């Protein structure tokens, strides 16, 4: 159990180091850019953020403003009978194994 926890801890440290190295690399790349380019890119990213925010808000307002906002609960038609038959076969196997184990337990 201890080995498993140490392995997960090591993996997390590697992941953290990888992310940290990537962030440092991106920050250095940003600092190398001229100030005018940084300002331009900041405006572009902020504009894209504002556009997405306004688009989502308009979508929410339009969808909630419609009077036909009802939840319909219907039967699911897309389920295949083959998967149900396959699962029932597996369940029969499990049930038979449980019965066998129960009988062994009862005999002892």
PLY file of the C-alpha trace (Angstrom):
ply
format ascii 1.0
element vertex 108
property float x
property float y
property float z
element edge 107
property int vertex1
property int vertex2
end_header
0.00 0.00 0.00
2.85 2.32 0.88
4.55 1.69 -2.47
1.34 2.60 -4.28
1.01 5.86 -2.38
4.66 6.74 -3.02
4.24 6.00 -6.74
1.20 8.27 -6.94
3.06 10.97 -5.02
6.01 10.73 -7.42
3.69 10.97 -10.42
2.05 14.05 -8.94
5.45 15.66 -8.36
6.41 14.97 -11.99
3.13 16.46 -13.19
3.58 19.54 -10.99
7.15 20.02 -12.22
6.04 19.66 -15.85
3.30 22.25 -15.41
5.65 24.59 -13.56
8.29 24.33 -16.30
5.65 25.07 -18.96
4.41 28.15 -17.06
7.97 29.47 -16.68
8.60 28.92 -20.40
5.41 30.77 -21.39
6.16 33.64 -18.99
9.63 34.03 -20.45
8.19 34.02 -23.97
5.68 36.72 -22.94
8.40 38.88 -21.39
10.48 38.69 -24.57
7.63 40.17 -26.64
7.71 43.93 -27.19
5.40 45.97 -24.94
3.25 47.11 -27.88
2.69 43.47 -28.93
1.78 42.57 -25.32
-0.78 45.38 -25.23
-2.24 44.32 -28.57
-2.55 40.66 -27.54
-4.07 41.65 -24.21
-6.72 43.69 -26.03
-7.42 40.82 -28.44
-7.81 38.27 -25.61
-9.99 40.65 -23.59
-12.14 41.36 -26.65
-12.60 37.63 -27.29
-13.51 37.12 -23.62
-16.09 39.94 -23.76
-17.55 38.56 -27.01
-17.96 35.08 -25.53
-19.47 36.48 -22.33
-22.03 38.59 -24.19
-22.87 35.68 -26.50
-23.51 33.33 -23.58
-25.60 35.91 -21.73
-27.74 36.57 -24.81
-28.17 32.83 -25.32
-29.29 32.37 -21.69
-31.68 35.32 -21.85
-33.23 34.14 -25.12
-33.59 30.52 -23.99
-35.13 31.42 -20.63
-37.39 34.07 -22.16
-39.23 31.59 -24.33
-42.61 30.54 -23.00
-42.16 26.96 -24.14
-39.64 26.19 -21.42
-40.92 22.81 -20.29
-39.11 19.68 -19.34
-40.33 16.66 -21.23
-39.73 13.26 -19.74
-40.03 10.51 -22.33
-39.08 6.89 -22.71
-35.55 6.30 -23.98
-35.73 4.55 -27.34
-32.03 4.17 -28.11
-31.24 1.17 -25.88
-30.29 -2.00 -27.70
-31.72 -5.32 -26.54
-28.41 -7.07 -27.24
-26.64 -5.26 -24.41
-29.47 -6.14 -22.02
-29.24 -9.81 -22.97
-25.48 -9.75 -22.58
-25.70 -8.13 -19.15
-28.36 -10.59 -18.02
-26.07 -13.46 -18.99
-23.29 -12.00 -16.91
-25.69 -11.50 -14.00
-26.77 -15.16 -14.25
-23.14 -16.23 -14.05
-22.53 -14.06 -11.00
-25.70 -15.29 -9.34
-24.75 -18.92 -9.97
-21.29 -18.33 -8.49
-22.84 -16.74 -5.42
-25.18 -19.71 -5.02
-22.27 -22.16 -5.31
-20.26 -20.27 -2.70
-23.32 -20.10 -0.41
-23.85 -23.85 -0.70
-20.18 -24.48 0.16
-20.51 -22.19 3.15
-23.68 -23.97 4.32
-21.99 -27.40 4.12
-19.10 -26.32 6.37
0 1
1 2
2 3
3 4
4 5
5 6
6 7
7 8
8 9
9 10
10 11
11 12
12 13
13 14
14 15
15 16
16 17
17 18
18 19
19 20
20 21
21 22
22 23
23 24
24 25
25 26
26 27
27 28
28 29
29 30
30 31
31 32
32 33
33 34
34 35
35 36
36 37
37 38
38 39
39 40
40 41
41 42
42 43
43 44
44 45
45 46
46 47
47 48
48 49
49 50
50 51
51 52
52 53
53 54
54 55
55 56
56 57
57 58
58 59
59 60
60 61
61 62
62 63
63 64
64 65
65 66
66 67
67 68
68 69
69 70
70 71
71 72
72 73
73 74
74 75
75 76
76 77
77 78
78 79
79 80
80 81
81 82
82 83
83 84
84 85
85 86
86 87
87 88
88 89
89 90
90 91
91 92
92 93
93 94
94 95
95 96
96 97
97 98
98 99
99 100
100 101
101 102
102 103
103 104
104 105
105 106
106 107
